[in-house]
Amino acid sequence: MKTNQFISQNELDEQKRIALALSKEIEPRGLTFFVETFGCQMNVRDSETIKGWLCEIGYTEAEDKESADFILFNTCCVRDHAEKRLMGNIGALKELKDARPSTIIGVCGCMMQQEGVAKKLLKRFPHVSLVFGTNVLHRFPSMLQTVLNGERIAVTDRADDAIAEGLPKMRDNLRSAFVNIMYGCDNYCSYCIVPYVRGRERSRRPEDVKREIVSLVSSGISEITLLGQNVNSYGNDGSTGMHFADLLRYVSDVPGLRRIRFMSSHPKDLNDDVIRAIAEIPNVCHHVHLPVQSGNNEILKRMNRRYTREHYLSIVQRLREAVPDIEFTTDIIVGFPGETEEAFNDTMSLVKEVGFAAAFTFAYSPRQGTVAARMEDQISEPVKKQRLSALNTLQAEKTVENNEKYIGHVGEVLVEGCDCRGEATMLYGKYPNFKMVYFPGDPILLNRYVTVKVTKTNKNSLLGEMIHA
Ligand code: SF4
C-alpha cells in the first residue's frame, strides 16, 4: 500500500508567517496583482491558490495587467504554439517594466516544468524576475520574498509525492468550484506531456476533499467539480482506502451540495462501480467527459490509451442503460502519426455512433519529449487540416441532432451568466447533464436555480423559457 507524502504543517506555518510579515509592507502601499491563466481547469485551480497567497500577502486584484504591480502568467504546455504565444506576451511587457521598474513580472505553470524552459526564459527576458513550476505553490511567499529582496529566481523542483493541504484560495465564482482530488498522471499517453510536467499520480485524502467541499458549500457554493487528470484512478494506488466511486458516495452527503461533476475520466478506468454511483447518487450530474481521442484500435494502441474502440462503446452503452439522460462530451485528436484514411474513418464512424453532445477536436501536434513526437510516420499539415475540418462538420451536425431532442425538455438550470447586449436580457446556465440553455430573465437570478423549458434550438445551443424561479 502506497502512502502519500504531505508538506508538513511546520513548513506551511513558516510560509504563512512570511506572508503575514510581507503583508505589513505590501498592504499599506496599496499594491495590486494581475494573474493571467492559460490552459485547463488544473491551471485555473492553481491560479486560485496563487491569488489566495497574493491576498494574504496584502495585494489586491488589479483590473488589468497595465496597472498591476505584480503580473503573473500561469502557463500551459499542452497545446500547440503555447510557448511562442507566451514569449510574445512576456516580450510585450518590457516597455511597461522600463516605465515602472518596481513592477514584478513572473511566469509559472506546466510549461516551466519542461526541461530547460525556466532558465531559457530568465536568460532571454531580464525583466522577468520570478519563474516557478506546478509543484511549489506552497512556497509562494518565500519565493516572492526573495524577489522583493532584489533577486531573480527559477524554482521548478519535482516534489512528485508531496501534497500540500490548507493553502489559501481566492475563488471568483460564487456558485461553482473546482476541487482537486488528485494530482499528476501515470498514464503516459504517447502524445501527452502532462506526466512529465505534473509528476506521478497522487490522490488527496478523502477527508481533506470533503472538508474542502463542506467549507465551499458553507460559503454558498452548491456545484463542485472534482478534478484530476484521470479521476477514475483515484485511490488505485491504495493510498486513500477508497476508489473513485466510494469518494463520490462519501462526499455526496454534504448538506447543500446540489451538483457534483467530475473530470476528466479515462475510459480504461471507468468501471461498473462508477456507473452505479452516477446512476444512484442523486446529486451526481448526468454528464461524463470521456476523451476517446481516436476510434481506431491501432491508433489507440500507438497513443498508449490502453482501451479499444469496443471497450469505449461498451462504457457508453452501459452508462446509457443505467442513466438514460446522460450526455457525453469528448476530446479527439486527428492526424496522429500513422493515422491512415481508414483509421480516420473509424473515428468518424465512432462520432456518428456515440452522438456526443460536444467534442473538443484537435489536429495532432508533437510535444517535445513525448514518444509520439519521435514516431516516424507523421501526417502532413494539409491532411490534418482537412481531417479536422471533416470531423468538425460531422460533430456540428451531431450537436444539432443532439439539441433537437431537447425541444419541450423541462429541467433545473443553475444560472451562470447573462447577456445584456440584445433587446431582451438573456440568462444562461446548464442542466445537470451539462446542456447549456439560454432564456430571457432578470440578472437578479444569477447563481440561482430555476426551471427552464426548451422551446427552440439553434446551431449550438438551446433556447427556452423560465417556468419556475
Ligand atoms: S491520461 Fe493521458 S492524456 Fe490525460 S493527462 Fe494523463 S497522459 Fe495526458
Boltz pocket constraint, residues with backbone or C-beta under 6 A from the ligand:
constraints:
  - pocket:
      binder: B
      contacts: [[A, 185], [A, 186], [A, 187], [A, 188], [A, 189], [A, 192], [A, 193], [A, 194], [A, 195], [A, 229], [A, 230], [A, 266]]
      max_distance: 6.0
